[in-house]
Amino acid sequence: MKKKVAIIMGGYSSEYKISLKSGNVVFDYLNKDMFDVYRIHIFKEKWVYVDSNGNEFPIDKNDFSIKIDNTKIKFDCVFNAIHGSPGEDGLIQAYFELLNLPQTSCNYYQSAITFNKRDLLSILEPYGIKSAPSYYLNFGDEINQDEIIDKVKLPCFVKANKAGSSFGITKVHKKEDLAEAINTAYKEDDEIIIESFLDGTEVSVGVITYNGKTTVLPITEIVSENDFFDYEAKYEGKSQEITPARISKKQEENVIRVAKKAYEILKMKGYSRSEFIFIGDEPYMLEMNTTPGLTTESILPQQAEKAGISLSQLFESSILEALK
């Protein structure tokens, strides 16, 4: 009997449109001979199953089920394609764990840690995983611009601590632009991380569990046409994403080791995509995404293709791992 799989998409954050694209790609590429697949839209105002005609059926949140023609349908597995909250910050994972319902992304604790850039980098630091010098602010804190610039120097990046897709990020070149950048970040989150600019090659490293093994995918080099890898560069073609990356053998060995080490230290499962910048041969971690983009143009699917893994195989393996 075919397994019933709910693909959850949408979410509560600015990333919901990207999530809908990812979820629909998963729907299109999952093997329908193996799985009965259902598109589930999750928004603050509604959780609904959307059929092929656009009809909506409400989710019963007591057991994450739907009712169609007086027939109750329960799912065997959930494929998580939600970027941002609640799919990437641990909330939905905790809910499914309470229901004892398998889901494809990492567990709630790992999801909460990785969604919080400050916590992630602080946890990994004692293990020798390097990151840029940083300064933290919470909403309402006194802002001492001289103290910030003294610690991180200029240029620097002002980032919303818990946000993705480069929402709430500004590269600051001049002191007089710092206040506006902080206000921009606060529109996305009430916590901020301000980081030194690292001048080096940026790479993205996919680490996944595939056929039961931790697998590091071919590395992607990021070359942005803009000042940094912002929303335009990520989603509107203003960048080159070169796989495999044009880096030295030593750099490749180092970043593979660090990315795999971080994945295993955190006891991750499912997909991850971590961003690094090289200073010399040493990779400095920027962040880790645990629900990366899954469109045909997204980085992780590109990396999987270079590794000889089709989208159907990538998505199928994730479900089979969750069902274990």
NORKA-V338205 format. One record per residue. N is the residue number from 0. NEAR is the number of other ideal C-beta (glycine too) atoms within 12 Angstrom. D_LAST is the distance of its C-alpha to the last C-alpha in Angstrom with 1 decimal. Layout:
((N | NEAR | D_LAST) (N | NEAR | D_LAST))
This chain:
((0 | 7 | 16.5) (1 | 17 | 15.5) (2 | 26 | 12.9) (3 | 31 | 15.0) (4 | 39 | 14.4) (5 | 46 | 16.7) (6 | 41 | 18.0) (7 | 47 | 19.7) (8 | 43 | 22.8) (9 | 38 | 26.2) (10 | 37 | 26.3) (11 | 26 | 29.3) (12 | 33 | 30.5) (13 | 26 | 32.8) (14 | 40 | 29.8) (15 | 31 | 29.1) (16 | 25 | 30.8) (17 | 37 | 28.7) (18 | 43 | 25.5) (19 | 29 | 26.7) (20 | 26 | 27.3) (21 | 46 | 23.8) (22 | 42 | 22.2) (23 | 27 | 24.5) (24 | 29 | 23.7) (25 | 43 | 20.0) (26 | 35 | 21.2) (27 | 22 | 23.6) (28 | 32 | 21.4) (29 | 38 | 18.2) (30 | 24 | 18.4) (31 | 19 | 19.9) (32 | 11 | 19.6) (33 | 23 | 15.8) (34 | 31 | 15.6) (35 | 25 | 18.1) (36 | 38 | 18.6) (37 | 38 | 20.6) (38 | 38 | 22.4) (39 | 46 | 22.6) (40 | 37 | 25.4) (41 | 40 | 25.3) (42 | 25 | 28.8) (43 | 14 | 30.7) (44 | 12 | 32.8) (45 | 17 | 30.3) (46 | 31 | 26.6) (47 | 27 | 26.8) (48 | 34 | 25.2) (49 | 30 | 27.5) (50 | 19 | 28.0) (51 | 13 | 29.5) (52 | 9 | 33.0) (53 | 11 | 32.5) (54 | 15 | 32.5) (55 | 20 | 30.7) (56 | 27 | 29.0) (57 | 21 | 28.3) (58 | 34 | 25.0) (59 | 20 | 25.2) (60 | 18 | 24.0) (61 | 15 | 23.7) (62 | 18 | 20.4) (63 | 33 | 20.0) (64 | 26 | 21.2) (65 | 31 | 24.0) (66 | 17 | 26.8) (67 | 21 | 28.3) (68 | 10 | 31.3) (69 | 8 | 30.8) (70 | 10 | 27.3) (71 | 17 | 24.5) (72 | 24 | 21.3) (73 | 25 | 18.1) (74 | 36 | 15.0) (75 | 28 | 11.4) (76 | 38 | 10.6) (77 | 44 | 13.1) (78 | 50 | 14.1) (79 | 50 | 16.3) (80 | 51 | 19.5) (81 | 50 | 21.8) (82 | 47 | 24.0) (83 | 41 | 25.7) (84 | 32 | 25.7) (85 | 35 | 23.7) (86 | 50 | 20.8) (87 | 47 | 21.4) (88 | 39 | 23.0) (89 | 32 | 20.4) (90 | 29 | 21.8) (91 | 46 | 19.4) (92 | 38 | 16.3) (93 | 22 | 18.1) (94 | 28 | 18.8) (95 | 35 | 15.3) (96 | 23 | 14.3) (97 | 16 | 17.3) (98 | 23 | 16.2) (99 | 15 | 12.7) (100 | 28 | 11.6) (101 | 30 | 8.6) (102 | 42 | 10.5) (103 | 45 | 10.7) (104 | 46 | 13.2) (105 | 41 | 13.7) (106 | 26 | 14.2) (107 | 27 | 17.6) (108 | 23 | 19.5) (109 | 34 | 18.8) (110 | 44 | 19.6) (111 | 27 | 22.8) (112 | 32 | 23.9) (113 | 45 | 23.5) (114 | 42 | 25.2) (115 | 32 | 28.1) (116 | 40 | 29.8) (117 | 29 | 32.0) (118 | 27 | 29.4) (119 | 35 | 27.2) (120 | 34 | 30.1) (121 | 19 | 31.5) (122 | 24 | 28.3) (123 | 33 | 28.1) (124 | 20 | 31.9) (125 | 10 | 32.1) (126 | 20 | 29.7) (127 | 17 | 32.3) (128 | 32 | 30.8) (129 | 30 | 33.9) (130 | 36 | 34.6) (131 | 33 | 37.9) (132 | 24 | 40.4) (133 | 33 | 39.8) (134 | 32 | 41.4) (135 | 30 | 39.8) (136 | 34 | 41.3) (137 | 20 | 40.5) (138 | 19 | 42.2) (139 | 11 | 45.6) (140 | 17 | 46.0) (141 | 11 | 49.3) (142 | 26 | 49.1) (143 | 17 | 51.1) (144 | 26 | 51.2) (145 | 13 | 53.1) (146 | 17 | 50.6) (147 | 32 | 47.6) (148 | 26 | 49.4) (149 | 16 | 50.6) (150 | 20 | 47.0) (151 | 32 | 45.2) (152 | 22 | 48.3) (153 | 25 | 48.7) (154 | 25 | 47.2) (155 | 37 | 44.1) (156 | 43 | 41.1) (157 | 45 | 40.8) (158 | 45 | 37.3) (159 | 39 | 35.7) (160 | 37 | 33.3) (161 | 38 | 30.5) (162 | 37 | 30.7) (163 | 43 | 29.5) (164 | 36 | 30.9) (165 | 39 | 34.1) (166 | 29 | 35.2) (167 | 33 | 37.7) (168 | 40 | 38.4) (169 | 35 | 42.0) (170 | 31 | 43.5) (171 | 35 | 46.7) (172 | 19 | 49.6) (173 | 16 | 52.4) (174 | 22 | 52.8) (175 | 12 | 54.1) (176 | 20 | 50.9) (177 | 32 | 48.7) (178 | 21 | 49.3) (179 | 18 | 48.4) (180 | 35 | 45.1) (181 | 38 | 44.2) (182 | 20 | 45.0) (183 | 26 | 42.8) (184 | 38 | 39.8) (185 | 28 | 40.5) (186 | 21 | 40.2) (187 | 33 | 36.4) (188 | 33 | 35.8) (189 | 19 | 37.8) (190 | 27 | 36.8) (191 | 42 | 38.0) (192 | 39 | 37.5) (193 | 41 | 40.4) (194 | 40 | 39.8) (195 | 31 | 42.2) (196 | 29 | 42.3) (197 | 30 | 40.9) (198 | 17 | 42.8) (199 | 24 | 40.6) (200 | 31 | 38.2) (201 | 39 | 35.2) (202 | 42 | 31.8) (203 | 45 | 28.4) (204 | 48 | 25.4) (205 | 48 | 21.9) (206 | 43 | 19.1) (207 | 41 | 15.6) (208 | 32 | 12.3) (209 | 30 | 12.5) (210 | 17 | 11.1) (211 | 12 | 9.6) (212 | 15 | 13.1) (213 | 27 | 15.3) (214 | 33 | 17.6) (215 | 36 | 21.0) (216 | 39 | 22.3) (217 | 32 | 26.1) (218 | 43 | 28.2) (219 | 42 | 30.1) (220 | 33 | 33.6) (221 | 36 | 34.8) (222 | 21 | 38.5) (223 | 25 | 39.6) (224 | 17 | 42.9) (225 | 22 | 43.2) (226 | 19 | 43.8) (227 | 33 | 40.1) (228 | 35 | 36.7) (229 | 25 | 37.3) (230 | 26 | 36.1) (231 | 18 | 38.6) (232 | 25 | 37.5) (233 | 37 | 33.8) (234 | 28 | 34.2) (235 | 17 | 37.7) (236 | 14 | 38.1) (237 | 20 | 40.1) (238 | 27 | 38.3) (239 | 21 | 37.3) (240 | 35 | 33.8) (241 | 23 | 34.2) (242 | 28 | 31.4) (243 | 26 | 31.7) (244 | 33 | 33.6) (245 | 20 | 37.2) (246 | 31 | 36.8) (247 | 19 | 37.9) (248 | 14 | 35.8) (249 | 15 | 36.2) (250 | 30 | 34.9) (251 | 27 | 31.9) (252 | 18 | 31.0) (253 | 29 | 31.6) (254 | 44 | 29.5) (255 | 30 | 26.5) (256 | 24 | 26.7) (257 | 35 | 27.1) (258 | 40 | 24.4) (259 | 29 | 21.8) (260 | 26 | 23.3) (261 | 41 | 23.0) (262 | 37 | 19.3) (263 | 22 | 18.6) (264 | 26 | 21.2) (265 | 33 | 19.7) (266 | 19 | 16.2) (267 | 35 | 15.1) (268 | 34 | 12.0) (269 | 47 | 12.3) (270 | 49 | 15.9) (271 | 46 | 19.0) (272 | 44 | 22.6) (273 | 46 | 25.2) (274 | 45 | 29.0) (275 | 44 | 31.5) (276 | 34 | 35.2) (277 | 32 | 36.9) (278 | 23 | 40.0) (279 | 17 | 41.2) (280 | 21 | 38.3) (281 | 25 | 36.4) (282 | 42 | 33.6) (283 | 36 | 33.9) (284 | 45 | 30.9) (285 | 40 | 31.6) (286 | 45 | 28.3) (287 | 43 | 24.5) (288 | 44 | 23.0) (289 | 47 | 19.4) (290 | 47 | 19.8) (291 | 47 | 22.1) (292 | 39 | 24.1) (293 | 46 | 22.4) (294 | 29 | 25.6) (295 | 21 | 26.9) (296 | 21 | 29.4) (297 | 35 | 27.0) (298 | 42 | 26.7) (299 | 45 | 23.0) (300 | 36 | 23.0) (301 | 33 | 26.3) (302 | 40 | 24.8) (303 | 36 | 21.9) (304 | 25 | 24.6) (305 | 22 | 26.6) (306 | 26 | 23.7) (307 | 13 | 23.5) (308 | 27 | 20.4) (309 | 19 | 21.3) (310 | 28 | 20.3) (311 | 25 | 18.5) (312 | 24 | 16.4) (313 | 40 | 15.9) (314 | 41 | 14.8) (315 | 31 | 12.7) (316 | 32 | 10.7) (317 | 44 | 10.2) (318 | 38 | 8.8) (319 | 27 | 6.4) (320 | 29 | 5.3) (321 | 33 | 5.4) (322 | 22 | 3.8) (323 | 14 | 0.0))
